[in-house]
Amino acid sequence: MEQLPDFSERNAHEIDYRIYGEEMQYVEIELDPNEGVIAESGSFMMMDDGIKMETIFGDGSKKDQGFLGKILGAGKRILTGESLFMIAFYNNLTGKRNVSFASPYPGKITAIDLLEFDGKFICQKDAFLCAAKGVSVGIEFSKKLGRGLFGGEGFIMQKLEGDGMAFVHACGTTAKRVLAPGEIMRVDTGCIVGFTQDVDYDIEFVGGFKNTVFGGEGLFFAKLQGPGTVYLQSLPFSRLAGRVLKSVPRGGKGKGEGSILGGLGDLLDGDNRF
């Protein structure tokens, strides 16, 4: 198990963890007595006997917010396309217990220690997997019109706040870049997993007639300017889904991939739908 740095007076539960696998990863969280972890619905994989599972409104990070506050906090999650509810897992027994959560598609799970990023990390809407109990999972509104309209993530992203561990997942291979003050990098908008709060994120037009019409890379880049840390994914899930849908045979028949005839084979076979 990987141990956290020795920080004092954490508000979030201090969990230990281990990440297993290569392409289809899962994270195993080790819970000491009275420790807990929160997770998105549908990410649960397995747990030891003795762990209590509870469905809660929102993330349960604020204890004294009242029923109305819980409703409003959970309602914000609808804006990110997530469920009103999250699942909390507690170890109420003596001794250590393990609970595991799996990534929903091929890729990598990244551990984020929020204390290292001044208590806040901004990520794409479906990147969050699980976190130590006490971490707040909220929404981050974009204040820039261009980023909201053309950024691929819209006006709303997720924000993770607190002083505990959080885990995000990405499709493909994950790249981490630490940007110096003023350093700029341009990436595909769908390749962004998340970044620290001090990174300036904006949208930039690709430019050039041939690039725009024939480039096939979209009309806009994401422009990220340091200082700060950025996490990227090599294969956005939207790109993967698009390739899968494109390759689905029509009417149960393939397109003759690898064949010399290709589409002509469909004509000879009596299928003239293209």
N, C-alpha and C positions, 0 to 999 in steps of 0.2 A: 504494500500500500504506500502511496505517495503521501508524505506528511506536509502539512501547511507550514509556512513560515511562522515563527513564534511572535505573533502579534497579541498584545494584551487588550482586554476589554472589548472583544468582539460582541456585537449584538446578535449576529446570525450564528447558527449552530456550526461548530467546527468539525466538519466531516472529513474522513479520509476516503480515498477512492483509488480505483485501478481501472484502466481502459484496456479492453481485450479486442483482438481481431485486427484485421487489416482493411478489407474493403467494406465489410458489413460489421461495424463495430458496436459494442455496447459498453456501458460504464457501470461498474459495480461500486455501490456506495456502502461503506462500513459505518454503521450507526452504533455509537455507544449508548448506554442507558439514557433515556429521556431526550435523545437527539432525534431530529426529523429532517425530512427532505420533501420538497414539492416538485411536481412534474406535470407536464401537459397530459391531457387525456389521450390514451392510445399509445403512450411511450413505454408503459410498464412491460417488463419482461419476466422477472421472477423475484421471489423473496424467500427468506428463511421463515420458518415457523416462529410465531411470537410477535411478528410485526403487525401493527394495527394500521389499516388503511381507512382514510376518511376523505369524503368529497367535500370541498370547501368552496365558498364564493371567492373568486379572485385568487390572490396568493397568500392571504392570511398573514401578511407581514405586520399589519397594524391591529393590535389587540383591542383597543378601546375606541374604535371608530363608529360603533353602533350599527344597527341593521341597515339603515338608509345609506350610511357610508360604505358598507360592504356591497350593497346593490350598485351604487354608483361606480365603485372601483371595479367591480366585475363587469359592469356594462361597458366600460371603456375597452374591454378585451374584444368585444364584438367588432369594434372598428378595425382591429388587426386580423379579423377573420378567425379568431380563436373562440373556444367555448367559454360560457359564463363561469364554468367550474374548473377547478384544478384538483389534483389528487395529492393528498399529504400522507406520508408514511412515517410512523413513529415506532421507536423501539421502547416499549414500556416495561420490558423485562430486564433482569440482570444479565450481564454478559453482552458481547458484541453480536450484532445481527447484520446481515447483508441484504440489500435490495438492488436490483439491476434494471437499467433502462436501455432500450435499443434505439438506434438510429433508424428512421423510417425508409431510408433509401441508401444505396451504396455511397460511401463517403467517409468522412473523418469526424470524430468528436473532439472538441477542443475544450480544455478546462480554463476557465477565466477566474482569476482571483481578483475580485473587485477592489480590494485594498490596494493592489498594485496600480490601479487605474483611477485613483481618487474617488472610488465609490460609485462609478457610473460607466456603463458600456452600452453602446447603441448598436442594434443588430437588425437584420431584415426580419420581416414579420413571422416567418416560420422557422427561424433558426434556433430558438430556445428549446431545450430538451428537459433539463431539470436543474435544481439549485438547492442549496442548504436552506432549511427553514429560517425565515427572517429576511431573505432577499426579496426585494420588491420587483414585480414584473409589471411594468406600465407601458405607456405609449409615448412616443416622441413625435411631435408635429414638426413638419418642415416649414421654415419661415421663408423659403425661397420659392417663387412661383415656378421657375424653370425646373428645379429639382422635383417639385411636386407633380408637374405635368408630364415630364419626360424622363424621370429618374428610374423608372422601372419598379420602384418601391412605393411611388405615390407620396402623398403628404405625410403618411403615418408609418413609423417604424416602431420597433419595440425598444424599451430601455430597461436595463437591469441595474438596480441600485441597491447599495448596502455595503456590507463588509465581509461577505461570505463568498463561498465558491459557487459558480454557475457553470453550466455546461451547454455549449451550442454545437450544432451539427451542420455540416456542409456537404455538398455533393462533389464527388471527385476527390482531388488532392487539395489540402489546405496550405496556403502560403501566408506567411506572416512578414509584414514589412514595417520597420520602424522608420518613420520619416523625420528628418531633421527640420528645424525651423525654416520655413520657406520652401522646403523641398516639395516638388509636385510630381504626381504620377497620374496617368490616365488609364482607366480600365473600362472594360465592358460593364454596363450598369448592373447586369444580372450576376456578375462575378463577385459582388461585394457580400461578405458575410456579416461584418461588423467593424466598428472602429471606436476609438476612445473619444471622449467628449471634446477634446481640444483640436481634433481634426476638422478642417474646413472642407465641407462636402458641397460640390456644386455640379452643374451639368454644362457641358461644352459641345457646341455643334461641330460635327466632323469636318464639314467644309469641302469644297471641290465638287464639281458636277459629277465626275466619274465615280468618286468615292461615295457620293450620296446615292446615285442611281444604280451603280453596278457593284459597289463594294460588298454588299451582303452582310455588313457588320452593324447595320442600324444607322440612325442619323445622329446619335449623340454618344459622347463619352462621359463617364463619371470622372470628375476632376477632384482629386484628393490632395490637400495641401497640409503639410506638417506645421508644427510638431505633432506627433502622436503615433499610435500604433494602428495598423490596418490588417484585417484578416480577409483573405480572398479565397474563392473556390474555383477550381479549374473547370468544373462542369455544372453550370446552373441547372437546376432541376427542370426549368421551363424549356431549356435547350434539349435536355435528354428526352422529355416528354414529347417535344415536337418531332424529334427524329424517330421515336417509336411509332407515333401516329402516322408519320409519313410512310413508314415501311409496312403498315398494316395492309394485307392484301384486300382488294375489293372483291366482294362476292365469294370470299374464301379462296381466291386464286392469287398466286404471287405474280410479280412483275417480270419474272424471268431474269432475276439478278444473276450475273455470271454467265448468262447465255449470250451467244452471238446475235440471236434474233431479237432478244429483249422484248420491247413492246410489240414488234411485228409478230411475235409468237402468239400474242393475245388475239390478233386479227385472224391468224390461221386457225386458232382454237375456237373461233366464233365469238370471242369477247372483244367488242370494239369500243368498250368504254375506257376513256383515258382521263 
